[in-house]
Amino acid sequence: MFRHLFATALTGALLIWPATAAEASTHFFKAESASWPTSYTKGASAAGVSVRWVAGGDRLYVKDTAADGKRVGAWFIIVGSGSVDGICYSTLGSGKAGLCDLELTEGRSLTIFLATCDADTANCNDDNQWKVLPSYIETTT
């Protein structure tokens, strides 16, 4: 089961709780090698990972910024009718950028959390093994 992630603007706290059994599981999107965009809608960075969102075209870029062997990802949540969550992740290595080209319904709330997973000690195909970092982007699709 996937976990819902929401950031509260008042406290800055990250709230994580289990989803119900009726909800679908997290979708995983493996990032393809790409050039790091110089023009983007929003961006964020945290320990070992940087993310850039380009709204025109629904492009989500993720970049590994630490040579620590961890996978880096952007865990995105789209809220509204038919809510969806997914992890755009990269295994390209330190200093390399990856792209997940998403097709999203326009005009919905989108939150993107930065995350890492240690593939040496965890099953990164299990969303519960991803560590959510204290950096995120709030925008719309």
Secondary structure as GFF3:
##gff-version 3
##sequence-region A 1 141
A	DSSP	beta_strand	3	7	.	.	.	ID=ss1
A	DSSP	beta_strand	14	18	.	.	.	ID=ss2
A	DSSP	beta_strand	27	30	.	.	.	ID=ss3
A	DSSP	beta_strand	32	33	.	.	.	ID=ss4
A	DSSP	beta_strand	42	46	.	.	.	ID=ss5
A	DSSP	beta_strand	49	54	.	.	.	ID=ss6
A	DSSP	beta_strand	59	64	.	.	.	ID=ss7
A	DSSP	beta_strand	71	79	.	.	.	ID=ss8
A	DSSP	beta_strand	84	90	.	.	.	ID=ss9
A	DSSP	beta_strand	97	101	.	.	.	ID=ss10
A	DSSP	beta_strand	109	117	.	.	.	ID=ss11
A	DSSP	three_ten_helix	127	129	.	.	.	ID=ss12
A	DSSP	beta_strand	131	140	.	.	.	ID=ss13
###
